[in-house]
Amino acid sequence: MKLKGAPRALEVQAFLMLERAPGSKEFLVSVHLQADGQFIGRTSLGTAAEGQEILLSLRWDKPKQRFVASSQAVGSAPVLSFIPFSSPGAYRLPGCEE
């Protein structure tokens, strides 16, 4: 049973995109986000060489109401990028109960 006016969970999906940079052997790395099937943001995480190992992460920063995406190649400093998101009053992100 759902109470009238009660918040519902918002389904958020993240897509990792690797696109070959024109005229290069490197790939452009980016993250695309959707909420309930609607595009909500994209952010670039730099480039990666073919065969290079990189660590990617995505987390919700509740106090600042944004997603934090990062990538880090072995032996390099992480690249951080932010996607602001204001969920409508009728929504709540899973795991973000007050």
C-alpha positions as CSV (number, residue, x, y, z in Angstrom):
1,M,0.0,0.0,0.0
2,K,1.3,3.5,-0.8
3,L,0.1,6.4,1.2
4,K,-1.1,9.4,-0.8
5,G,1.7,12.0,-1.0
6,A,4.3,9.5,0.3
7,P,7.7,9.7,-1.5
8,R,8.6,7.0,-4.0
9,A,12.0,5.7,-4.9
10,L,13.6,7.3,-7.9
11,E,15.4,4.8,-10.3
12,V,18.7,6.3,-11.3
13,Q,20.9,4.6,-14.0
14,A,24.5,5.5,-14.9
15,F,26.0,4.7,-18.2
16,L,29.8,4.6,-18.8
17,M,30.7,5.9,-22.3
18,L,34.0,5.3,-24.0
19,E,34.3,7.1,-27.3
20,R,37.4,7.0,-29.5
21,A,38.9,10.5,-29.8
22,P,39.0,11.5,-33.5
23,G,42.5,10.8,-34.9
24,S,43.8,9.3,-31.6
25,K,44.3,6.0,-29.9
26,E,42.7,7.4,-26.7
27,F,39.2,7.1,-25.6
28,L,37.1,9.9,-24.1
29,V,35.5,8.7,-20.8
30,S,32.2,10.1,-19.6
31,V,29.2,9.2,-17.5
32,H,25.6,9.7,-18.5
33,L,22.8,9.7,-15.9
34,Q,19.1,9.0,-16.2
35,A,16.4,9.2,-13.6
36,D,13.2,7.3,-14.3
37,G,14.2,7.1,-18.0
38,Q,14.9,10.8,-18.3
39,F,18.4,12.2,-19.1
40,I,19.6,14.3,-16.0
41,G,23.2,14.9,-16.8
42,R,26.6,14.0,-18.3
43,T,30.1,14.6,-17.1
44,S,33.5,14.0,-18.7
45,L,36.2,12.0,-16.8
46,G,39.1,12.7,-19.2
47,T,40.8,10.2,-21.5
48,A,42.1,6.7,-21.3
49,A,44.6,5.0,-23.5
50,E,43.8,1.7,-25.2
51,G,44.6,-1.1,-22.8
52,Q,45.0,1.3,-19.8
53,E,43.4,0.2,-16.6
54,I,41.2,2.8,-14.9
55,L,39.1,2.7,-11.8
56,L,35.7,4.4,-12.1
57,S,33.2,5.3,-9.3
58,L,29.9,7.0,-8.9
59,R,28.4,8.1,-5.6
60,W,25.5,10.2,-4.3
61,D,26.6,13.2,-2.2
62,K,23.4,13.8,-0.2
63,P,24.4,17.0,1.6
64,K,25.2,18.8,-1.7
65,Q,22.5,17.0,-3.7
66,R,24.8,15.9,-6.5
67,F,26.4,12.8,-8.0
68,V,30.2,12.5,-7.8
69,A,31.9,10.7,-10.6
70,S,35.6,9.8,-10.6
71,S,38.2,8.0,-12.6
72,Q,41.7,7.1,-11.7
73,A,44.5,5.5,-13.7
74,V,47.1,3.5,-11.9
75,G,49.7,5.9,-10.5
76,S,47.7,9.0,-11.2
77,A,45.6,11.4,-9.2
78,P,41.8,10.9,-9.5
79,V,39.7,13.0,-11.8
80,L,36.5,14.2,-10.0
81,S,33.4,15.5,-11.7
82,F,30.0,16.5,-10.3
83,I,26.5,16.3,-11.6
84,P,24.0,18.4,-9.6
85,F,20.5,16.9,-9.1
86,S,17.4,18.2,-7.4
87,S,14.9,15.4,-7.1
88,P,11.3,16.6,-7.2
89,G,9.5,16.6,-3.8
90,A,7.6,13.4,-4.8
91,Y,10.9,11.5,-5.1
92,R,13.6,10.2,-2.9
93,L,16.8,8.5,-3.9
94,P,17.1,4.9,-2.7
95,G,19.1,4.7,0.5
96,C,18.6,8.4,1.3
97,E,15.8,8.3,3.8
98,E,15.7,11.1,6.3
